Amino acid sequence: MALNMELGLTGEARSWKETAKQVPFQAQQVFISWVFIFASITLLLGFISLQSLVAGGTSYFVKLGNWFGVVSCMAWFLGFAVLIHWLIRIGGTKGSVLGAVLKLIASVLFNLQPASGTAGTAGGAGIWWSNLVGILFFHAGNIVSCADMWAFPPSGADFKKGFFRHGNLPVIGMWTYQMATWCIVASNLLSCNWNGAPLPGNSWLPIGHGAVRAGQYVGASLLTLGSCVYCLWCDGFRTCATE
């Protein structure tokens, strides 16, 4: 079935726009999706800036590394705060709210590293443990959210009727998020400067190692993809749903 058509509960074909109007408080979900897309893209830019720095780069883009981190982390915080409000507003399950709360805590922890780095802690590197603990909370939240969707499938979800069926998109988006955080957890574990040791540090692999770089780039890209899936679900690429 074409992406712009979907079968309703009565079997009639209807437009994707009409189907997306069934998303509760659609405009709020459009806002959340775009905030997460923005957060994911700025996270990717932060990773690229960091990798350019360890490669010896001195450009203006490289110097914006902590700024990308601050912007991205503040966007994650905003997005998860609004998401929790949306979930409570629609009467979401306890598991869905718990997953979002874990990710809100993660966003607070994420903010500690760029904030402390901007203040000059550890020569601009920031607090050594906050990103690792933060991504572990984020990953735990994604696992909880995926488990909740398995136990209580979202309205309209039915993979037997087509993988990219409109109702399946929240599940696809959340599993994409989980794949993303697996990658970022791995890269953080490998490159974490344990105990904040002075340079050259005490990480298992240097930050510039190919495995660390791949985990960062793939993880941030998958977060962007997952956010786009949610934006597609609420038709956020074509409407602000303000009517």
N, C-alpha and C positions, 0 to 999 in steps of 0.2 A: 504493500500500500504506500502511496506517495506520502512524503513527510508532511505535506500541507493538508492531508485529509485524515480523519479518524472516525471510527465507528462509535456512535453513541450507545447508550445502554439499550436502546430500542432497536439497534441495528442500522439506523440510518447514517449515511455519510455526512459529515459536517466538517467545516474548516478547522484548521489547527487553532486559529484565533478563537473560535467559538468554544473549542474544547478547553483551551487554556483559561477561559473565563471561569471555569469550575475551580481553579486554584483558589483556596480561601484567601481573602484579602490580597488579591493578585498584585496590586500596586506595591504593597509592602514587600512581597517576595521579589518583585522586579528590582526594587531598591537594594535588597539584600544581595541579590545575584550580582549586580553591578559593583557593589562595594567589594565583594569577594574577588571579582575579576580584577579590579584595580589593585587589591591587596596582593594577589598572586603575581601580577605583572611586575609590580614594584619589588616584590621578593626576588623574582628572577633577575631583575636589574641589579639588586643588591648583591646577589651571588656572582653575577658577571663582574661587577665592580671589585668584589673581594678577590676573585681569581686574577683579575688584571693587576691588582695591588701586589699580590704575592709573586706575580710574574715580573715585577719590577716596574710596572706602569706608574706614571706620575701625572697623568692627564687630569683635567677637571672632573671628568666622569669618575675616575678612581677616587678622588677626594670626596665625592658625594656618597660614598658607601654607607656611612652611618646615617645620612639623611634618608637614603632609600629605606634603610632598616626602620627608622622612626616612622616614616609615612606608612610603610607596609603594616607594621605592628599596630599602629593606631587604627588603621582600616580594619584589621582583623578584630580588634576589640569592639569597634563600632558595629561591625557586621554580626558578631556573635551576640552582642547585647540586644540588638534588634531581633535577631533570630529567636532568642529565648522569649522575648515579648510576643512574637508571632506564634510560637508553639503553645504558649500559655493561652493566648487569645483564641486559638482554634481547638483548645482542649486536647493537646498532644499527650501522648503516653508519657509515663514517668521516665521510661528509658530514653525517649527522644529528648526530653528536657535535660536529663542527666548528661547525655552525650554533649549537648550544646554547652552546659555549664562547665564541663571538663575543658572544652575548647576555649571558653571565655577565660578560665584560669590560665590556660596556655598562653593566650594573647597578653595577659598581664605579665607573665614571666618573660615572654618575647621582648617586651618593651624595656626590660632591665638592661639587656646587653647594649642596644644602640644608645640608650640614654646614658649609661655609665661610660660607654665608649666616647660619646660626644663630650663628656666631662673630663676625658683624658685618662680614665682608669686603665691600668695595664698598657700604657702607651697608645691608647685609642682602641684597644681590643675589647675593652669592657669586661664585665664579670664573666668568668670562665664557664660557669655551670648553668646559667639561666636559659640559654638556647637549648641545651640538651634536655633539661628538665621540662622546658616548655613543649618541645616536640614530642616528648613521651606522653604528656597530658593530651596533646592534640591527637596523637595516634590512639591513645586509650579512648578518647571521645569518639573517634571514627569507628573503632571496633564496637563500642557500645551502641552507636547509631546503626551500624550494619546489623548487629544482633537483634536490635529492636525491630528493624524493618523485616527481618526474617520471621520473628515471632508475631509481629503485627504488620502485615504488608500494607503499604499505603493504598488508599482508595484508587481503584482502577488498575493496579499492578497485576499483570498476568502474562508471564513470559511465554506461555503456550500459545498466545494469540499474536505473537510477534515481538521480537527482541526490543525494537525501538518504538513500541507502543507508548503513547503519551504517558499513561499511568506508570510505566516502568522507569521513566527518566529519573525520578528521585532516587531509586535504588541504584541505577547505573551511576549517577553522580556521586553517591556516597561511597560506592566501591572504588570509584576512580580516586576519590579523596584518600581512601585507605591505602591504595597502591602508592599514592604520592607520599604519604607520611612514612610508609615502609622505607622508601628511598631516602628521605631526609633523615629519619632515625639512624639509618646505617651510616650516612655521611657524617652526621654529628658524632656518633660513637667513635668513628674512625679518626676524626680530626679534633676531638675535644682535648683541650690542653688541661689534663687532669691536675687538680690541685693548684691551678694557676701558676705552674712552674715558669720561671723566667726563660727568655729565649735561649736556645731554640725550641723550648717547650717540651712537653711530655706527652704528646699525642701518639697514637698508634701509627698513624700515617700523616705526612705533612698535608696542610690544607690544599696545596697545589697538586696533590696526587690525582691521577686520572680517575680513580675510583671515587674519591671524594667529590671531584668536580662533576662527574656523571650523576651521582646521587643528588647533588644540589640542582643541576639543570633539569634532569628528568622529573624530580619531585616537584619543583616549582611549575614546570610545564603541565604536569598532570593536575596540579591544583587549579591552574588556569582552565584546563579542559573540563574538569569537574564543575567549576563555576559556570562555564558556558553551557553545560548540559542543564543545569538548573535554570539558567536564563532562557534556554530554549523551552523548557517545561512551562514557564510562566509567560512565554511569548515576549520576553523582555527585549529581544532584538528588534521588535517591530512596534512595540507600544509601551507607553508608560502606564497604561491601564487606569487612567485618571477619569475616563468617561463614566 
